[in-house]
Amino acid sequence: MGLDSFLGAIDTASQSLSVVNRSAPDPVLRMLETTFADQPVDVDELSDDARGDDVVVLSEQTPEGREVVATSSLEEVMNTVLLVNSDLYKTGQANLAEFELPSVLTRLDDVPFSLRGYPESDKEKLLLVAISRYIERHAWRAGDGRLRSSFQRLSRIEDERGTRAVYQKVAATDVQTHVYGIPDWTPPSNSDLLTHGGYTNDFYDSWFVVYTPPGDDSTDTTDSTGSAGSVGAADGGRDGSIDSVEPGQPVALLALETEPKRWEGYWTFRPSLVADIDRYISQNM
């Protein structure tokens, strides 16, 4: 049993991203379509007099019909994923107080993704990079609890200036900050990071960022649609900010490199699933 046993732990409703009343040029729509190509998320566009221009709407299929889950501006999606590359997160984006991610992206929780890295794709993997930063910011914002993050190689923390700055900020709070990877780097003696090194497949192949609040009792508040009930109501988080999620909400990203530069995984707000992943990491890594 390894972390791969958790890949089949989710089931999701059909999801769609719709660009409403688009005035942005055609290449923007094509970039969004490319980002979610071959994923279980449809991308389309439509006109709606009840909404403004250049709006992105996330909806999902329910027994009662399609239900709007979140709404964000197209500009927010462009500035966090479509018009940037992963170097922005490696070398910058260390200002956690200003980092936000559109709710139409964060609310794609419990969606199984299969993503390619560079050079096969320069956008797909970026979605996981952005979600990782989102969870790191969530932990920093909470100020306590526990964060577990894997890097495959611990030296990435030292090599990537933006990543190093973020983890210094998180570890400086009361968040227990655990980092995992092949032990090719040791933090300085005054570091608050708790390092875990190893050479099993879980260390070589995993990409996880798991936040657990203090005193978490692992009670599953998942509603019948499969979304965490405390994340927000349908069409919630419409301002596109992280503030649509309560500071004490557990959240986990889990992805595994199933073949070179191809990742399969998901992120979830389900407390019991987050607790199971956290427990496995604690006991086996």
C-alpha positions in Angstrom: 0.0 0.0 0.0 1.3 3.4 -0.9 0.0 6.9 -1.6 -1.3 5.6 -4.9 -4.1 3.8 -3.0 -5.7 7.2 -2.4 -6.0 8.1 -6.1 -9.3 6.2 -6.4 -10.8 7.8 -3.3 -12.9 10.4 -5.1 -15.9 10.5 -7.3 -17.2 13.7 -8.9 -20.1 15.1 -10.8 -19.8 16.4 -14.3 -18.2 19.9 -14.2 -18.1 22.7 -16.8 -16.3 26.0 -17.1 -18.2 28.5 -19.2 -16.8 31.8 -20.4 -19.7 34.2 -20.4 -20.0 37.2 -22.7 -16.5 37.0 -23.9 -14.8 40.1 -25.2 -11.3 38.8 -24.7 -9.5 37.6 -27.9 -9.8 34.1 -29.2 -6.4 32.9 -28.0 -7.5 33.4 -24.4 -10.4 30.9 -24.9 -8.0 28.5 -26.6 -5.6 28.7 -23.7 -8.4 27.8 -21.3 -9.5 24.9 -23.5 -5.9 23.7 -23.8 -5.4 23.9 -20.0 -8.3 21.5 -19.5 -7.9 19.4 -22.6 -8.4 15.6 -21.8 -9.7 16.5 -18.3 -13.1 15.7 -16.9 -14.0 19.4 -17.2 -15.8 20.8 -20.2 -15.0 24.3 -21.5 -17.5 26.3 -23.5 -18.7 29.8 -23.9 -22.2 31.4 -23.8 -24.0 34.6 -23.6 -26.1 35.7 -20.6 -27.6 39.1 -20.3 -27.8 38.6 -16.5 -24.1 38.6 -16.2 -21.3 41.0 -17.1 -18.6 40.6 -19.7 -15.7 38.2 -19.5 -17.0 36.1 -16.6 -16.0 32.4 -15.9 -18.7 30.2 -14.4 -18.1 26.8 -12.9 -21.2 24.6 -12.8 -21.8 20.9 -12.1 -24.5 18.4 -12.9 -26.9 17.6 -10.0 -30.1 15.5 -9.9 -32.0 18.8 -10.2 -30.0 20.0 -13.2 -26.8 22.1 -13.7 -25.9 24.1 -10.6 -23.6 27.1 -10.5 -20.7 26.4 -8.0 -18.5 29.4 -8.4 -18.0 32.6 -10.5 -14.8 34.5 -11.2 -13.6 37.1 -13.6 -11.8 35.9 -16.7 -9.0 38.4 -15.9 -8.4 36.6 -12.6 -8.1 33.2 -14.3 -5.7 34.8 -16.9 -3.5 36.3 -14.3 -3.1 33.2 -12.1 -2.9 30.4 -14.7 -3.4 31.3 -18.4 -0.9 34.1 -18.8 1.8 32.9 -16.4 4.3 30.0 -16.2 5.6 28.0 -13.3 8.7 30.2 -13.0 6.5 32.8 -11.5 5.7 30.5 -8.5 9.3 29.2 -8.3 11.0 32.6 -8.2 8.2 34.9 -7.0 4.7 34.9 -5.5 6.2 34.8 -2.1 3.8 37.6 -0.8 1.2 35.3 0.7 -0.9 38.2 1.9 -1.6 39.2 -1.7 -1.9 35.8 -3.3 -5.4 34.8 -4.4 -6.8 32.1 -6.6 -10.1 32.3 -8.5 -12.8 30.3 -6.9 -13.7 28.6 -10.2 -10.3 26.9 -9.9 -10.3 26.1 -6.2 -13.8 24.7 -6.4 -12.6 22.0 -8.9 -12.0 19.9 -5.8 -12.6 16.2 -6.0 -12.0 16.2 -9.8 -9.4 13.6 -10.9 -6.8 15.2 -13.1 -4.2 13.7 -15.4 -1.7 16.4 -16.2 1.4 16.6 -18.3 4.5 18.6 -17.4 6.9 20.7 -19.6 7.7 20.2 -22.5 4.6 18.1 -23.3 2.4 20.9 -21.9 3.3 24.3 -20.4 -0.1 24.9 -18.8 -1.6 21.7 -17.4 0.9 21.1 -14.5 0.7 24.8 -13.6 -2.8 24.2 -12.2 -1.3 21.9 -9.5 1.4 24.5 -8.9 -1.2 27.2 -8.3 -3.3 25.0 -6.0 -0.1 24.1 -4.0 0.5 27.8 -3.4 -3.2 28.2 -2.5 -2.9 25.6 0.2 0.4 27.1 1.5 -1.3 30.4 1.8 -4.3 28.8 3.5 -2.0 27.3 6.2 -0.1 30.6 6.6 -3.4 32.4 7.0 -4.7 30.0 9.6 -1.4 30.5 11.6 -1.6 27.1 13.3 -2.2 23.4 12.6 0.0 21.3 10.4 1.3 21.4 6.8 2.9 18.5 5.1 4.5 19.0 1.7 6.5 16.8 -0.6 9.1 18.0 -3.1 10.6 14.7 -4.5 14.0 16.3 -3.8 14.4 18.4 -0.6 16.9 20.6 -2.4 14.1 22.2 -4.4 13.3 24.2 -1.3 16.8 25.8 -1.5 16.9 26.0 -5.3 13.5 27.8 -5.8 13.6 31.2 -4.3 9.9 31.7 -4.2 9.2 28.3 -2.7 11.9 28.8 -0.1 10.5 32.2 0.9 6.9 30.8 1.2 8.0 27.9 3.5 10.1 30.3 5.7 6.9 32.4 6.2 4.7 29.4 7.0 7.2 27.8 9.3 7.6 31.1 11.2 4.0 30.9 12.3 2.6 28.2 14.7 2.0 25.9 11.8 4.0 22.6 12.1 5.7 22.6 8.7 6.9 19.2 7.5 8.7 18.8 4.2 9.4 15.5 2.4 11.7 14.3 -0.3 14.9 12.6 -1.2 17.4 13.9 1.4 19.8 15.9 -0.8 19.6 19.0 1.3 19.5 19.9 5.0 18.0 23.2 6.2 20.1 25.5 8.4 20.1 24.8 12.1 17.9 27.8 12.8 15.2 26.7 10.4 11.7 25.8 11.7 11.2 23.3 8.9 10.8 19.6 10.0 12.4 17.5 7.3 11.7 13.9 6.3 13.9 12.1 3.8 13.6 8.7 2.2 14.0 6.7 -1.0 10.7 4.8 -1.3 8.3 5.4 -4.2 6.2 7.7 -2.0 9.2 10.0 -1.8 10.2 9.7 -5.4 6.8 10.0 -7.0 4.6 12.0 -4.8 3.4 15.6 -4.9 1.3 16.5 -1.9 0.4 19.6 0.1 -1.8 18.7 3.1 -3.1 21.2 5.6 -4.7 19.9 8.8 -6.1 22.3 11.4 -5.3 21.8 15.1 -7.6 19.5 17.0 -9.1 18.1 13.7 -11.5 15.3 14.6 -11.7 14.0 11.0 -15.4 14.4 10.9 -16.6 14.3 7.3 -18.9 17.2 6.5 -19.1 16.3 2.9 -22.6 16.9 1.6 -24.5 14.7 -0.8 -23.1 16.3 -3.9 -19.5 15.4 -2.8 -18.4 18.9 -2.0 -17.2 20.0 1.5 -20.2 21.7 3.1 -18.1 24.4 4.9 -16.4 25.6 1.7 -19.3 27.7 0.6 -22.8 27.6 -0.8 -23.4 27.0 -4.5 -22.2 30.0 -6.4 -20.2 30.8 -3.3 -16.7 32.4 -3.4 -17.8 34.6 -6.3 -15.2 37.2 -5.4 -12.6 34.7 -6.6 -10.7 34.9 -3.4 -9.4 32.3 -0.9 -11.6 33.9 1.7 -14.5 31.7 0.5 -12.8 28.9 2.5 -12.8 29.0 6.3 -9.4 29.3 7.9 -9.8 26.0 9.7 -10.9 24.0 6.7 -8.7 20.9 6.0 -7.5 20.7 2.5 -5.1 18.4 0.6 -3.5 18.2 -2.9 -2.3 14.7 -3.8 -0.7 13.9 -7.1 1.6 11.0 -8.2 4.0 11.0 -11.1 2.7 7.8 -12.8 5.2 8.1 -15.7 7.8 10.7 -16.5 6.3 14.2 -16.5 2.7 12.9 -16.2 0.8 13.5 -12.9 -2.5 12.0 -11.7 -4.2 13.4 -8.7 -6.8 15.8 -7.2 -7.3 18.2 -4.4 -10.0 17.9 -1.8 -11.6 19.6 1.2 -13.2 16.5 2.6 -12.0 16.3 6.2 -12.0 12.5 6.5 -10.0 12.1 3.3 -7.6 14.8 4.3 -7.1 13.1 7.7 -6.5 9.7 6.1 -3.9 11.1 3.7 -2.2 13.0 6.6 -2.2 9.9 8.8 -0.7 7.7 6.1 2.1 10.3 5.5 2.8 10.5 9.3 3.0 6.7 9.7 4.8 5.8 6.5 7.1 8.7 5.6 
